[in-house]
Amino acid sequence: MLEIRQTAWYPRGVVLFFEGEPARGIYVICSGEIKTFAHSAQGATVILRRVGRGEVLGISSSLSGSPYPVSAETLLPCQISFIPRAQFLAFLADHPNNYRTIIEALALQLQRSWEHTRILTLHRHVGARLAELLLSHALEHGQDNPQGTLVNLPLTQQDIADSIGTSRETVSRILSDLRRQGILRRRGNGFLLIKPRALQMLKDA
């Protein structure tokens, strides 16, 4: 598939595609991070997923011919390979053994979507939703050090609010409370989780 890729570098803040646009093809994330998001009828934004190296966007729409169901924007500078839809479908027709890889990629996306749905729907309290967001990223991307677990989370407070269905002001207040309690600290593009057990208790509350 390498011969049909069009690879380029994108700075932070570039929208790859918008919700409702016709599917042009698939995007393979070689480096960096992407956020996918959608808008409600009332104009509210909900961040659905963070997508990193090795993941692919646009598979389901390219296979079905349906519009992109979400928008995608770079969170960090990214190297991305684009494969036009017609060439992608032709490649699969010529190499049907690759459908297993496609199914595995779709299954991963479904699993990640379910995990985020849990955050939004199973926790009534915003603090619990924020705690689960931080813990889930710690489990997936965390780096342990003597002070705690460093979680790379290049999201603004508004991005975090959009991820858990609340306001930026609420996120700011909860993070301030957690810092005062010594549970976490802001560190670069992420957080240092000093007391993960306290976050787990907040999640389970």
C-alpha positions in Angstrom: 0.0 0.0 0.0 3.0 2.2 0.3 3.0 3.1 -3.4 -0.4 4.7 -3.2 0.2 6.8 -0.1 0.5 10.6 -0.2 2.5 11.6 2.9 2.8 15.1 4.2 3.5 17.0 7.4 0.7 19.0 9.1 1.1 21.7 11.8 -1.1 21.8 14.9 -4.7 23.0 14.3 -5.2 21.7 10.8 -8.7 20.2 10.0 -8.3 17.1 7.9 -12.0 16.8 7.2 -15.3 18.1 8.5 -18.3 16.1 9.7 -20.7 15.5 6.8 -18.1 15.9 4.0 -18.0 13.2 1.3 -15.4 10.6 2.1 -12.3 11.4 0.0 -10.1 8.6 1.4 -8.3 7.3 4.5 -5.7 9.0 6.7 -2.9 6.9 8.3 -1.3 8.7 11.3 2.4 8.2 11.1 3.3 10.5 14.0 1.6 13.1 16.2 -2.0 13.1 17.5 -5.4 14.0 16.1 -8.7 14.7 17.8 -12.0 13.7 16.3 -15.1 15.7 17.3 -18.7 16.3 16.4 -21.3 19.1 16.9 -24.8 18.8 18.4 -27.9 20.4 16.9 -27.4 23.1 19.6 -23.9 23.9 18.4 -22.1 22.2 21.3 -18.8 20.4 20.5 -17.9 17.0 21.8 -14.4 15.6 21.4 -14.8 11.9 20.7 -11.3 10.4 20.5 -7.6 11.1 20.4 -6.0 9.3 17.6 -2.3 8.5 17.5 0.5 6.8 15.6 -0.5 3.7 13.7 -4.3 4.5 13.7 -6.4 5.1 10.6 -9.2 7.6 10.1 -12.0 7.4 7.4 -12.1 3.6 6.9 -15.8 3.1 7.5 -16.8 6.1 5.3 -14.4 5.1 2.5 -15.8 1.5 2.5 -19.4 2.5 2.7 -19.3 5.7 0.6 -21.1 7.6 3.4 -19.9 11.1 4.6 -17.4 11.4 7.4 -19.4 11.2 10.6 -17.0 13.4 12.6 -14.4 16.1 12.1 -10.7 15.6 12.6 -8.1 18.1 13.6 -4.4 17.9 14.4 -3.6 18.3 18.1 0.2 18.2 17.5 2.4 18.5 14.4 1.7 15.3 12.5 3.0 13.2 9.6 0.0 11.7 7.8 -0.3 9.5 4.8 -3.5 9.9 2.7 -4.8 7.3 0.4 -7.6 8.4 -2.0 -10.8 6.3 -1.7 -10.8 4.9 -5.2 -7.2 3.7 -4.9 -7.9 2.3 -1.4 -10.9 0.3 -2.7 -8.9 -0.9 -5.7 -6.1 -2.0 -3.5 -8.5 -4.1 -1.3 -10.1 -5.6 -4.4 -6.6 -6.7 -5.6 -5.4 -7.8 -2.2 -8.4 -9.2 -0.3 -6.2 -10.7 2.4 -5.8 -7.2 3.8 -9.5 -7.1 4.9 -8.4 -8.8 8.2 -6.2 -5.7 8.9 -9.1 -3.4 8.1 -11.5 -5.4 10.4 -9.0 -5.2 13.2 -8.6 -1.4 12.7 -12.4 -1.0 12.8 -12.7 -3.1 15.9 -10.1 -0.9 17.7 -12.1 2.2 16.8 -15.3 0.6 18.1 -13.6 -0.3 21.4 -12.2 3.2 21.8 -15.6 4.7 21.0 -17.2 2.5 23.6 -14.6 3.5 26.2 -15.4 7.2 25.6 -19.2 6.5 25.7 -18.7 5.0 29.1 -17.1 8.2 30.3 -19.9 10.4 29.1 -22.9 8.2 30.1 -22.0 6.0 33.1 -20.8 8.8 35.4 -23.3 11.4 36.6 -20.7 13.6 38.2 -18.3 15.7 36.2 -15.4 15.0 38.6 -15.8 11.3 38.0 -15.8 11.8 34.2 -12.6 13.8 34.4 -11.0 11.3 36.7 -11.8 8.4 34.3 -10.5 10.5 31.3 -7.1 11.0 33.1 -6.9 7.4 34.3 -7.7 6.0 30.9 -5.0 8.1 29.3 -2.6 7.1 32.1 -3.2 3.5 31.4 -2.7 3.9 27.7 0.0 6.5 27.5 1.3 7.1 31.0 5.0 7.1 31.9 5.9 6.2 35.5 8.5 8.2 37.4 9.5 8.6 41.1 7.0 11.4 41.5 4.0 9.7 39.9 2.6 9.0 36.4 3.2 11.5 33.6 0.3 11.6 31.2 0.8 13.4 27.9 -2.5 15.1 27.2 -2.0 18.0 24.7 -5.6 19.3 25.3 -6.7 22.7 26.4 -9.2 23.0 29.2 -11.8 23.7 26.6 -10.8 20.5 24.8 -11.1 18.5 28.1 -14.5 20.1 28.7 -15.6 19.1 25.2 -14.4 15.5 25.9 -16.5 15.0 29.0 -19.5 17.1 28.2 -19.1 20.1 30.5 -17.9 23.7 30.6 -14.3 25.0 30.6 -15.0 26.8 33.9 -16.1 23.5 35.6 -12.9 21.8 34.3 -10.8 24.6 35.6 -12.4 24.5 39.0 -12.0 20.7 39.4 -8.4 20.8 38.2 -7.6 23.5 40.7 -9.2 21.4 43.5 -7.2 18.4 42.5 -4.0 20.5 42.5 -4.7 21.9 45.9 -5.2 18.4 47.2 -1.9 17.3 45.8 -3.5 14.7 43.5 -2.0 16.1 40.3 0.1 18.8 38.8 0.2 20.4 35.4 3.3 19.3 33.6 4.1 20.5 30.1 1.5 19.3 27.6 0.0 17.0 30.2 -0.4 16.1 33.9 1.6 14.4 36.6 -0.7 12.1 38.5 0.7 12.1 42.0 -2.1 10.2 43.8 -3.8 7.9 41.2 -5.7 6.1 44.0 -7.4 9.3 44.9 -8.4 9.7 41.2 -9.7 6.2 41.3 -11.8 6.9 44.3 -13.2 10.0 42.6 -14.0 8.0 39.5 -15.8 5.3 41.6 -17.8 7.9 43.7 
